[in-house]
């Protein structure tokens, strides 16, 4: 079992940066690939990016590629989402999630077993 808690959200101007953190509990964090998702008002939850168990592989949605970077520290049981060059359309609640699936990079929401409660990111124009 993995429990996830996101932090680091807030209000930022367009062009600015934020770093989200997702702290995990449980002894098996390193066995899970980790994903970041977001849900904007009135929209479905969408994949942002994900990172493999070891951190050696990452994948991103086209909408954030080149602007967002995911990293993880297995010793600290934490995964990060560095968001640069933020745009108003990045405004959403951001969630981290964990999966043991080997297809973690596909970004399929049902594939992810454990979810955090989310943190709000608001980008003003």
Buried (B, 14 or more C-beta within 10 A) or exposed (E): EBEBBBEBBEEBEEEBEBEBBBBBEBEEBEEBBBBBBBBBEEEEBBBBBBBBBEBEEBBBBEBBEEBBBBBBEBEEBBBBBBBBEBBEEBBBBBBBBBBBBEEBBEBEBEBBEBBBEBBEBBBEE
